[in-house]
C-alpha cells in the first residue's frame, strides 16, 4: 500500500535535475556570499588573536 502511495512522488534525483538555471545561480550566489562572510570573520578573528597574543607576551 505504501509503495503505491509513493509511486507518484518525484525522487530526489528528479528534483535535482529539474532545477532551473536561475535557481542554480541564486544558490551559487548565496553560497558565495556565505563563504565571503566566513572568510571575513576568519580574518577578523586571526587579527584579534594576534592582538591578544601580543598582550599576553607584554605581560610576561
N, C-alpha and C positions, 0 to 999 in steps of 0.2 A: 504494500500500500504506500509506504514512504517513497519507494523508488518511482512509483507512478507520479507522485506529487512533485518530485524533483526533476522529472523529465523535461518540463517546460522551462526550467530555470537556466539562465546562461552560466557557463562555467567561468571561473576567474580568468582563464586564458582567453576566452572570448571577450571579456570585458577589457582586458589589457590591449587586445588587438583593435578594439573599436575606439580607442582614444583618438581624438582629433588632434590635428597639428596645434591648434590653439590651446587645447588643454595641456598638451605636452610642453608647449612654450611657457605657459603660466606655471607649470610645475617646475620647470628648469629655472625660471626667474625666481620663484620662491626659495628654491634650494640654494641658488647663488646668493640671494640676499642673506639667508641664514648663515651660509659659510662666511660671508664678509663680516657679519656681526660677530661670529665666533672668533675670527681672526683678529678683529679689533679688540675684543675682550682679552684674548690671549696676549696680545702685545701690551695692553694696559697692565695686566697682571704681572707680566715679566718685568716691566718697568718699576712697578710697585715693589716687587720682590727685591730688585736691585737696591732700591732706596732703603728698604728695611734691613737688608744685609749690611749696608753702609752704616746705618745707625747702630746696629749690633757691634760692628767692628770698632766704631768710635768709642763705645762704652768699655771695650776691653783694654 
